[in-house]
Amino acid sequence: MTLEGFLEGRRLQMARGVLLQCIMGGYPPARFYGSDDGDLALIPDPNHIHRLPWSERPRALAICDASELSGKASGLSTRGLLKAVIARYAEQGLAPVVATELEFFVFAPNPDPSQAFQPPLGLDGRREDGQSAFSISSNNGLRPFFAEVYQCMAALGLPRDTFMHEMGVSQFEINLLHGDPLLMADQTFLFKHLLKEVALKHGLMVVCMAKPLARTPGSSMHIHQSVVELDSGRNVFSDKAGQPTATFYQFIAGQQKAMADFTALFAPNVNSYQRLSHPYASPNNACWSEDNRAAGLRIPASAASARRVENRLPGADANPYLAIAASLAAGLHGIENGLQPTPAIQGEFEVPEHLSLPCTLHAALDRLKHSELARALLGEEFIEGYIATKTLELGSYYDEISPWERRVLAAQA
């Protein structure tokens, strides 16, 4: 939209079906978004109109809410879903607090997608080979890229906590500061957009796939969650003596109750399950534990005032609005219904059958399809539309034959 049109308050409208557009570009049948495929109104959030610092020409990005023309929030909007979940907490006198940890890879350009990704050439003319985990070395030659990333984050008002080289080859992680869940989702979305745009300027490629490299750790988007009283700001997961409360355990139980039903929301792509097939760093279970990274729900070591629940299932490819909304909705369900969690696990353990999760997108969508809980917490319209879109994407994947199949199976009798 032109600046003049935006300042005049001209309404921007968009077909409802766009909210269910597949990653390949197609759409599910029109019955999932209204047979007429009528318009939605995009209403800019006045707190999120950002001048884009990496753009050579003056440009701005406005984060919008999708509303029906009647003024009602669209049931297909993931940002709208998150706002509705936050409102349900407020009705209980509570406010959730969230932080996200986002992992991503920085690669050299990859014009041929049939070839594996490669890290950029380092300052010594070589490519990183996986020996730089948690290193402070700048031999990878990415210092100019990260310098502009930091500058752009500051310009967009994105405060950062820590930045580090992760376990994977040319893999990095940022921890965003905790705060209001809607703000955290907006900031995570903006940061991912920023990363990709700045990378292009530097002749690089940022990839937020869950598992872009074989035999290498995948990329997660862990979600740290706590709940405070609206009036006092007190963390309701700890009592006055610093001990965990009943509310804390109920929140965990709600997460456990919904984890298998919601797996397709946290792991939305075929590639997501490549990450989850190596379960230590990427737990595919609904167990919970005190500071054990093998559990899907980890309680990090912290002061009582910072007691929180880390949902380790979502990948870097998850929609931050949807993943946060689903996780918080599950926790509130546990609080409202007084649910009780299973016993905590510690050390090495085998996942009990009832705490195991779907291990393929097909299985996860089937679990979501039969979930009354998902419909109750996130709405029939959204769940049906989401399944329809993801089923199309899964079908598109099965339309292609992989190099592994040609390499290994062609010689079979």
LINWOVEN-V832311 format. One record per residue. N is the residue number from 0. PHI is phi in whole degrees, -180 to 180 (* if undefined). Layout:
n:N phi:PHI
n:N phi:PHI
//
This chain:
n:0 phi:*
n:1 phi:-71
n:2 phi:-59
n:3 phi:-62
n:4 phi:-64
n:5 phi:-66
n:6 phi:-69
n:7 phi:-76
n:8 phi:80
n:9 phi:-62
n:10 phi:-79
n:11 phi:-99
n:12 phi:-117
n:13 phi:-149
n:14 phi:-61
n:15 phi:-58
n:16 phi:-62
n:17 phi:-61
n:18 phi:-71
n:19 phi:-116
n:20 phi:-64
n:21 phi:-72
n:22 phi:-68
n:23 phi:-86
n:24 phi:114
n:25 phi:-86
n:26 phi:-136
n:27 phi:-73
n:28 phi:-55
n:29 phi:-63
n:30 phi:-62
n:31 phi:-82
n:32 phi:-135
n:33 phi:100
n:34 phi:-61
n:35 phi:-82
n:36 phi:49
n:37 phi:-72
n:38 phi:-91
n:39 phi:-109
n:40 phi:-101
n:41 phi:-97
n:42 phi:-105
n:43 phi:-63
n:44 phi:-81
n:45 phi:-62
n:46 phi:-85
n:47 phi:-134
n:48 phi:-116
n:49 phi:-118
n:50 phi:-68
n:51 phi:-86
n:52 phi:-70
n:53 phi:-86
n:54 phi:-81
n:55 phi:-70
n:56 phi:-99
n:57 phi:-60
n:58 phi:-140
n:59 phi:-135
n:60 phi:-122
n:61 phi:-116
n:62 phi:-76
n:63 phi:-122
n:64 phi:-97
n:65 phi:-96
n:66 phi:-125
n:67 phi:-64
n:68 phi:-65
n:69 phi:-74
n:70 phi:103
n:71 phi:-74
n:72 phi:-63
n:73 phi:-72
n:74 phi:-74
n:75 phi:-96
n:76 phi:-87
n:77 phi:-68
n:78 phi:-66
n:79 phi:-65
n:80 phi:-61
n:81 phi:-65
n:82 phi:-62
n:83 phi:-68
n:84 phi:-65
n:85 phi:-60
n:86 phi:-64
n:87 phi:-67
n:88 phi:-63
n:89 phi:-61
n:90 phi:-62
n:91 phi:-95
n:92 phi:76
n:93 phi:-123
n:94 phi:-141
n:95 phi:-76
n:96 phi:-125
n:97 phi:-136
n:98 phi:-138
n:99 phi:-117
n:100 phi:-114
n:101 phi:-113
n:102 phi:-106
n:103 phi:-159
n:104 phi:-111
n:105 phi:-115
n:106 phi:-120
n:107 phi:-69
n:108 phi:-53
n:109 phi:-131
n:110 phi:-68
n:111 phi:-113
n:112 phi:-67
n:113 phi:-78
n:114 phi:-99
n:115 phi:-68
n:116 phi:-65
n:117 phi:-130
n:118 phi:-68
n:119 phi:-66
n:120 phi:-67
n:121 phi:-81
n:122 phi:-66
n:123 phi:-93
n:124 phi:84
n:125 phi:-110
n:126 phi:-97
n:127 phi:-56
n:128 phi:-118
n:129 phi:102
n:130 phi:-103
n:131 phi:-112
n:132 phi:-57
n:133 phi:62
n:134 phi:-78
n:135 phi:-103
n:136 phi:-67
n:137 phi:-110
n:138 phi:-63
n:139 phi:-70
n:140 phi:75
n:141 phi:-95
n:142 phi:-58
n:143 phi:-61
n:144 phi:-62
n:145 phi:-68
n:146 phi:-61
n:147 phi:-72
n:148 phi:-58
n:149 phi:-62
n:150 phi:-62
n:151 phi:-69
n:152 phi:-60
n:153 phi:-63
n:154 phi:-66
n:155 phi:-89
n:156 phi:72
n:157 phi:-101
n:158 phi:-71
n:159 phi:-119
n:160 phi:-97
n:161 phi:-122
n:162 phi:-128
n:163 phi:-152
n:164 phi:-80
n:165 phi:-93
n:166 phi:-68
n:167 phi:-76
n:168 phi:-69
n:169 phi:57
n:170 phi:-108
n:171 phi:-135
n:172 phi:-139
n:173 phi:-122
n:174 phi:-108
n:175 phi:-86
n:176 phi:-66
n:177 phi:-70
n:178 phi:176
n:179 phi:-57
n:180 phi:-59
n:181 phi:-65
n:182 phi:-63
n:183 phi:-65
n:184 phi:-65
n:185 phi:-60
n:186 phi:-68
n:187 phi:-65
n:188 phi:-61
n:189 phi:-62
n:190 phi:-65
n:191 phi:-63
n:192 phi:-64
n:193 phi:-58
n:194 phi:-55
n:195 phi:-67
n:196 phi:-69
n:197 phi:-67
n:198 phi:-60
n:199 phi:-61
n:200 phi:-61
n:201 phi:-100
n:202 phi:68
n:203 phi:-123
n:204 phi:-135
n:205 phi:-95
n:206 phi:-123
n:207 phi:-110
n:208 phi:-62
n:209 phi:-71
n:210 phi:-149
n:211 phi:-80
n:212 phi:-125
n:213 phi:-72
n:214 phi:56
n:215 phi:-141
n:216 phi:-56
n:217 phi:-86
n:218 phi:-112
n:219 phi:-108
n:220 phi:-135
n:221 phi:-62
n:222 phi:-117
n:223 phi:-94
n:224 phi:-134
n:225 phi:-139
n:226 phi:-135
n:227 phi:-123
n:228 phi:-72
n:229 phi:-61
n:230 phi:-74
n:231 phi:-101
n:232 phi:77
n:233 phi:-74
n:234 phi:-71
n:235 phi:-79
n:236 phi:-83
n:237 phi:-130
n:238 phi:-89
n:239 phi:-64
n:240 phi:-89
n:241 phi:84
n:242 phi:-95
n:243 phi:-64
n:244 phi:-99
n:245 phi:-62
n:246 phi:-61
n:247 phi:-59
n:248 phi:-68
n:249 phi:-65
n:250 phi:-62
n:251 phi:-59
n:252 phi:-62
n:253 phi:-64
n:254 phi:-62
n:255 phi:-62
n:256 phi:-59
n:257 phi:-98
n:258 phi:-57
n:259 phi:-68
n:260 phi:-64
n:261 phi:-97
n:262 phi:-55
n:263 phi:-66
n:264 phi:-84
n:265 phi:-88
n:266 phi:-128
n:267 phi:-87
n:268 phi:-127
n:269 phi:-53
n:270 phi:-66
n:271 phi:-57
n:272 phi:-84
n:273 phi:-65
n:274 phi:-65
n:275 phi:-79
n:276 phi:-78
n:277 phi:-117
n:278 phi:-78
n:279 phi:-66
n:280 phi:-78
n:281 phi:-131
n:282 phi:-64
n:283 phi:-107
n:284 phi:-150
n:285 phi:-107
n:286 phi:-74
n:287 phi:-130
n:288 phi:-158
n:289 phi:-81
n:290 phi:58
n:291 phi:-120
n:292 phi:-73
n:293 phi:-83
n:294 phi:-92
n:295 phi:-66
n:296 phi:-120
n:297 phi:-110
n:298 phi:-102
n:299 phi:-64
n:300 phi:-64
n:301 phi:-164
n:302 phi:-69
n:303 phi:-58
n:304 phi:-68
n:305 phi:-109
n:306 phi:-58
n:307 phi:-153
n:308 phi:-117
n:309 phi:-99
n:310 phi:-88
n:311 phi:-96
n:312 phi:-77
n:313 phi:-60
n:314 phi:-95
n:315 phi:-64
n:316 phi:-86
n:317 phi:-73
n:318 phi:-70
n:319 phi:-62
n:320 phi:-64
n:321 phi:-70
n:322 phi:-63
n:323 phi:-68
n:324 phi:-61
n:325 phi:-65
n:326 phi:-66
n:327 phi:-69
n:328 phi:-62
n:329 phi:-64
n:330 phi:-63
n:331 phi:-66
n:332 phi:-59
n:333 phi:-65
n:334 phi:-67
n:335 phi:-66
n:336 phi:-107
n:337 phi:60
n:338 phi:-71
n:339 phi:-119
n:340 phi:-80
n:341 phi:-71
n:342 phi:-60
n:343 phi:-67
n:344 phi:-109
n:345 phi:-140
n:346 phi:67
n:347 phi:-76
n:348 phi:-153
n:349 phi:-103
n:350 phi:-76
n:351 phi:-62
n:352 phi:-55
n:353 phi:-74
n:354 phi:-112
n:355 phi:-82
n:356 phi:-120
n:357 phi:-57
n:358 phi:-112
n:359 phi:-140
n:360 phi:-64
n:361 phi:-60
n:362 phi:-66
n:363 phi:-67
n:364 phi:-67
n:365 phi:-64
n:366 phi:-64
n:367 phi:-65
n:368 phi:-59
n:369 phi:-98
n:370 phi:-92
n:371 phi:-71
n:372 phi:-62
n:373 phi:-61
n:374 phi:-67
n:375 phi:-67
n:376 phi:-89
n:377 phi:-121
n:378 phi:97
n:379 phi:-59
n:380 phi:-60
n:381 phi:-68
n:382 phi:-61
n:383 phi:-64
n:384 phi:-66
n:385 phi:-63
n:386 phi:-62
n:387 phi:-62
n:388 phi:-66
n:389 phi:-68
n:390 phi:-67
n:391 phi:-63
n:392 phi:-64
n:393 phi:-64
n:394 phi:-63
n:395 phi:-64
n:396 phi:-62
n:397 phi:-72
n:398 phi:-77
n:399 phi:-113
n:400 phi:-106
n:401 phi:-83
n:402 phi:-57
n:403 phi:-59
n:404 phi:-63
n:405 phi:-68
n:406 phi:-71
n:407 phi:-96
n:408 phi:-94
n:409 phi:-63
n:410 phi:-87
n:411 phi:-72
n:412 phi:-73
//
